[in-house]
């Protein structure tokens, strides 16, 4: 529930504006509302970390705003809570008016939702399901450079689930579209909330079945098979992509079928 901060509220502060978060000194602010200069501003509790409240404040852009990616090296739970805050802030910012009748919306006092007092429509934060898959061929793993990524980082293939698809169908389609190969022995591994902008990554591992590798230049700058002990620059630790690669390396090194 939202409340006007009196100043003595204590905890971790997710101060978000247009998809970015306030990171003075490169870290999430911690302390009282008055110490962080947030007294008199509206905030809401969105969780707890290390026994203290995590607060969300949707605020005007200020100095030291940065991507929540900067918290990837922190505790996974803290990164996920900060990502939750950024997504909620964007949800409230993009739902100020009802999409059906155009009237001003109000925030629910009992749940994370926006309500239209005119037509009674109710809106909830939406999550975009994504699939991400590591593909192994003997002692090699398929890695690619995505057009949307900066630098020379290589990672595994990923994409959004389309309307009417199962997760398994989405994996097979994305792999075929981006690399021109078919896979087999697909198995689910884990999931990770991914606030860029509001995704849920569902991770899989698979094995190469057949097909000649030919990457889609609209999606990928490059793609190739890499031996497990000769890998390029990889995604940072803490990401589900890195976990998939590391798990696949273990399989390659152990020679498991």
Buried (B, 14 or more C-beta within 10 A) or exposed (E): EEEEBEEEBBBBBBBBBEBBBBBBEEEBBBEBBBEBBBBEBBBBBBBEBEEEBBBBBBBEEEEBBEBBBBBBEBEEEBBBBBBBBBBBBBBBEEBEEBEEEEEEBEBBEEEBBBBBEEEEBEBEBEEEBBBBBBBBBEBBBBBBBBEEBEEEBBBBBBBEBEEEBEBEEBBBBBBBEBBBBEBEEBEEBEBBBBBBEBBBBBBBBBBBBEEEBEBBEEBBBEBBBBEBEEEEEBBEEBBBBBBBBEBBBEBBEEEEE
